[in-house]
Amino acid sequence: MALRGSLRAGRMLLCTAGPLARGVCAGAWPPAFGFLFDVDGVLVRGSQPVPAARRAFQRLTDGNGRLRVPVVFLTNAGNCLRSAKAQELSQALGLQVSPEQVILSHSPLELFSQFHQKCMLVAGQGPVEDNARNLGFKHVVTTEALRKAYPLLDMVDQSRRPKELPPPAAGFPTIEGVILFGEPVRWETSLQLIIDVLLSNGNPEAELQDVPYPHLPVLACNMDLLWMAEAKMPRFGHGTFLLCLENIYKKVTGRELKYEALIGKPSRITYFYAEYLIKQQTEKQGWKAPIRRLYAVGDNPMSDVYGANLYNNYLSAQQNQVQAGVKSPQVASTQAKDYLELRKDCSNSVESCKSILVCTGVYRHKDSLPSKTEQWTTETVFHGHRDFCFDPSLVEASYIVQDVDDAVQLAFKKENWS
C-alpha cells in the first residue's frame, strides 16, 4: 500500500536526518509530551525572528543544542520546499532543523495516492511543480504552462493578450484534477484558468456547453484567511483566494464548489501527520515512555487553536470509545482509511492536544492578558473556512500567553519538567 510505503520512507528519512532528529537529549526522564509549533507569528514575522523564539529553544535544548523533547514545526506555509523551510528555521532559531521536522500545509498530500497518477493542474507560487512531484504526483501542469498553451484564456492584462490569433495547442493533456497549493501571484489569471478547467471538465479550449457537476476533484492546502508578516496589519492568505474562487464558481454556475480534501490547519489529517512525526522522533531516541500529550502553540485562533481543539476533541472521543469498549465505525472513503492507517501506526498513545495562543501574531491583546478568547471571538467575524462550522468553543484556547517562550515555560510547568 502506498501509505505504508510512505511511512516506511519517513522512518528511513529520520534515520538519516541531521542533529535535530539524531541527537535529541532527554531530561531526567523520557518526555511524555511534545510540541507543535506554528511558524509565522510565533517564531518569525516575515523574515525576522520573534525575539522570544531563541529563548524558548534555549530551554528546549541541552548545552549541545540537542532537543530534549520532540518538536514538529507545523505551518500553513506552502510556497517552498520542506528543506528550504528547515533551513530558514535553522537560521532563525540557532539550531539545525531537519526537513523531517517540518510539516507544510501540503505535506499530507503524499497520503492521497489515489490522485498521484492523474494529470493535476497545480496553482500557487514558489516551486509548486517540485512540491507536487516530491509528494508523489506523476503528471503535473502549472497554471503558467496552461496559459502558454491557451493564451486566449488570460485576457485581463491587456499587455499579455496575444496580438495574433495563436495556433491550436497540440497534444496538451486533459486535466483530471486541481491542487491549490497557496495564494498565486496573479490572482486574476489563476481564478480564470481554474474556473475554465472546472467548467470544461479539464479541456479549457472546448466551448462551454453543459456545466459538469460534480466537477473535477479539487484539493486545497492552507485555509488561512489572514497571516502575519512584518506589516502592522494581517495580510491576505490562501483562504482569501479560496473565498474568491468559491464565490466566482457559485455566481457563474449557481452551485457550490466542492473540495475533495482541505489540507493544512485546522484539518484533522494535518494533526495525524504531526503526531506520526512526533512518534518517529521518540522511537529514534529510544525513549520507552510513549508521548501522551501534545502542546500546539499558535497565533491564529481560527486555524492554530481551532485545529488543536478539534484534534483534542477527536482524541477525547477515541479515549471514551476505548474505555467503553466501542469499536470505531467503518469508514468508506479512501482518505478516511488513510487517517485510520496513520492513526494505527501511531499506536493511539497521544491522549490530548492542548492549544496555547500567543499574542505576537494575528491574535493581539493590547491591555491586560485575557484569560479567555470568548470575548475576542464574539466581537469578530468567523475567519475560518466555509466548510468548517463556527463553534466558539473550538477557537477558545486552552491557555493564552504573551509569546512562545512563555508557552514553553507553561508546558514545562504542567509537565513538571525542569
N, C-alpha and C positions, 0 to 999 in steps of 0.2 A: 504493500500500500504506500502511496506517495507520502502520506503524512508521516508514517513510521520512518520512511527513508529520510525525511527532513529532520525528524527528531534525532535520528542517529547521526546525521550530518552535524546537527547542533552540538552533540556531545563531542564529536571529533574536533570541531572548531574550538570549543572550550579547552580541550586538552592541549591545543597548540597556541593558546592565547598568551598575551603578554602578562606582565607582573600583576596587573589588577585582578585578572582571573586566576593566575597561577599562585600568587603568594598571599592570599587572604589570611590574616592572622587572627586567631580567636583571642578573646579576653580571658578572664579567669575560667570561664566555662564556655562550651559551644553556644553560639547565639540561637535563640528560638524565635528571632524576629528579623525582618529585612525592610529595606526602604525602596519605595518607588518615587523617584524624583522627577517632577516636571522640570523643564529647562528654561524656556522663555518666561521671564517674570519671577522666577525662583532662583535660578543660578546665574543667569545672564539677562541683560537688557540690550537686545540687538547684539552688538559685538563686544559689549562691555560687561565684565563680570560684576555681579552683585557683591558688594564688599563682604557680606556675611557668609558667602559661599565658601571661601577658603577657610574661614574659621570653622565652619561646620565640618569640612573634610579633614581638618586637623584633628578634630575629635573622633572622626570615623576611622582614622588610620593610625598605625603604630609609628614608631620612630623611623622605620624604613620606608614609610609611605605605602604600606600594605593595608588593605581594608580589613577591619576587624569584624564586620558584619556584611552580609550580602546586599548588594546595591544594584538596581536597574534604573537607567535613565529612560523615562517614559515621556516622549514628546509627541505632539501632534504635527511637528515639522515633517516635511517630506520632500523638500526640493533639493536634496543632496543624497549622497551615499552614506551608509552607516559608518564607513571608515572615515569619511570627512567629518561627520558629526562627532565621532570619537576623538579625532584629533583636535577639533575645536574645544571640546570639553577638557581634554588633557591640558591644553594651554590655559584655559580659564581657571581650572581647579588646582593646577600644580601637581598633578599625578597622572600616571599613564592609564588611560581609559581604553578598554578593548572594544572593538565593534560589537562583540557578542554581549556587551553590557547595555547596548543601545537599542531601544525599540522606537522606530519612526512610525508615523501614522500608517504607512502601508506595509510594514513588516509582516503582519499576519496574513497577507495575501499569498504567501508561499503555501498556506494550507488549502487554498482554493484550486486544487489540482484539476477540477472539472473544467476550468477555463484555460488551462495552460496551453492547450493545443489549438485554441481558437484564435482567429485573427482579431486582435483587440486594438481599438483606437485609444491612444493614451494622451491625456491632456494635463497641463501643468507647466512648471518651469524647472530649470535645472536638468540633471541627467535622467529624464523620465524614461527614455528608452533603455538605458543601462539598468535603472532600477527595476523595470519590468522584466528584463531578461534575467537579472540576478534572482528575482523571485520565482522564476520558473516559466515565464510566458515565452513561448517559442516564436510567435508571429505577431509583430508589433508594428503599428502605423502611428506616426505622430501627426498632430494637427497641422504642423508645418508641411509635412510630406503630402497630406491630403490637400492642403491649399495649393501647393505647387502643381499637383496633378489636375486639380479642378479650379483654376484661378478665377473663374467667373462666379464662384460661390462667395468670395470675400469682396464685398462691394462698399463697405462703409468708408474706408480710407480711399479717397479718390486718387491719391498718388500711387496706390498699389493696384488700381484697376488696369487690366491689360489694354493696350492701345489697339491691338488687333485681335480678332477672334482666334483663340488658340485651337490647335487640332485636338480631336478627341483623345482622351487618355486611353492608352492601350495596356492591357494586362494588369490593371490595378485591381488588387484583391477585394472581394466582398467583405465588408466589416461585419463581425459577428458579435461584438460587444464593446463596451466603453469602460475605461478605467479613468477616473478623475483623481489624479494624484494630489493636486493642490491648485491654488489660485494661479491662473496663467498671467502673462504679461499683457497681452492684448485681449481683453475680455470680449470685445465685440466679435472678433474673429472666432474665438473658441465657442462662444454661445451660438453663433450662426452655424458653424460646421457641425457641432454636436447635435443641434436640432435637425439639421439636414440629414444626418446619419440615422437618427431615430425615426424621422418621418418617411425615409426612403428604404427602411429595412436594410441599411448597410450599403446601398447603392446611390450615393448622393448625386450622380449625374442623371438619374432617372427622373421622369416627370412625376409630379405629385398627383397621386390618384387616391385610393382608399388609404387612410392612415392606419398602419398596422398597430394592433393593440391586443395583447400585451406587446410592448416594444422590445427591442433588443436588451439583453442584460446590461445593467449599469452598476458598477462597483465604485463607491465613493470613499475617499480617505480624508480624514480631518474635517470635522463638522464645526470647528470653532468660528463663530460669527466674528469675533474680535480677538486680537492678540496684542501683546505689549512689547514695543521696541523702545528706541531711545526717545521718541516723541512723548510729549506730556499726556496726550490722549491715546486710547487704544486705536489700532489700525484694523482695516478690513481684513478678515481671514477668509479661508476657503468656504466657510459656512455662508458668507455673504454671496459668494459666487454661486453656490448651490441654490440659494434663495432666488437669485435671478433666473437661473436655468429652470427651476421648478415652476415659477410663475409664468415665464415665457411659454413653456410647453403647455401649461394648462390654458393659457389665453389663446394659443393657436389651435389646440385640439379639443379643448373642453374636458380633458381628462387629466388625472393625476399622474405625474412622473413617478415611476416605481423604481426602487432600488433592490437589486439582488442582495446587496450587502452594504452596510455602513461600517467602515473600519476606522479605528482610532478612538481616543477617548471621546465620549463615555461608553463606547461599545464594549460589551462583556468579553468578546473574544480577545480584545487587547489585554485585558487583565488576566485571562487564562494564559496568554503567551508570556506575560511578565512573570507570573507565578512559576511557569515552567523554567524560565531562565534563572530565577532565584534558586529553584531546586537544583539546577545543574551546578551553580556555584557552590552550594552546600555540599553536594556529593563530591565535587572535585577536591575540596579541602578535607574531606574525611570526617566532617562533623557528624556525629551519630545522632544528635538531637534534631528532630525534624523542625522545620520552620512552621510556627503556629500562628504568628501574627505579622501582618504587613502594615506599614505606615506609608500612606500615599500623600506626598507633600506637593501642593499646587497653589496657583494664584487665581484660578478661574473657577468660581462656583458652578458654572454651567457645564464645565467639562471635567475638570480635575475632581471636584467634590462630588458632583453628580455621579461620575463613573465609579469612584471608590465606594460611595454609599450603595450604588446599585449592585456592585460586586459583593459588598459586605452582606447585603440582604440575601443574595444568592447563597453565599457561604452559610449564613444562618439557617436558611431553608434546608440546605443539604444536611447540616448537623441535626436539625429536627427530624428529618426523614430517617437518618441513620438511627437516631435514638428511638424512634417509633417503630423501626423495623419495616419502613415503607420502601418499596423498590422505586427507582426512578422511572418515570413514564417512558414509553417507547418514543423515539424521535425519528421523524421521517426524513427531514431534509439532510442533504449531504453536509451542509455547513454545520448543522447541529450535531451530526455524528462526529465531525472533526472536533467540535468542542468536547464531546464526551471522551474521545480518544485521547485528547490532550489532557483532560482532567484526570483520566485513569493513570496516565504516565506521571502525574503529579502526586499520586498516592493519597489524594484527599487530606493532606496534612494541614494545610492552612485553614484556620478557623475564623479569622476576622481580617478585615481590611479597613483600618481607621483612616479617616480623611483629616489632614491638617492643612488649614488655609493660611497662607502668608499674605502680608499686606504690602508687598514690594512689586506687584504687577497689576493685573486687571482689577483685582479687588483692592480697594483703598479705604482706610478709615482715618479721617483727619484728626479726630479728637481722641478720647479715651478708647482703648481697645474694647470692642464689644464682646460679650460672652456668647452671643448667638448671631447667626446671619439672618434670623427671621425677619427683622425689620428691613434689612437690606433687600431681601428677596421680595418682600411685599411692596416695596417702593419702586421697583424696577420692572421692566417688561421681561418676558421669558426669552432669553437669548439662545436657548437650546434648539436643536434641530426639530423640524416639523414632525418627524416620526417618533420623537421621544416625548412622552406626555410630561406636563409640568406637575411635579409633585414637590411642594415646598420642603418636605422632609428630606428629599434627596439632595437639595442644594444647601442644607444646613450642615456645616462642617462639624466633625466630632470635636475638633479643637481649633481655635484661632490664635495665632501668634504673630509677632511682628515680622520675623524673617526666618530663613532656612536654618540658621544657627540655633535659634530658639526652638525650632521644630525638632532638631536632633536632640537638644538637651531635654525636651519634653518626653520624647520617646525613651531616652536613656533612663529618665526618672521613672516612667511607667514600667520599664523592664528591670529596674534595679541594676542597671548596667553602669559600671564605673567609667 
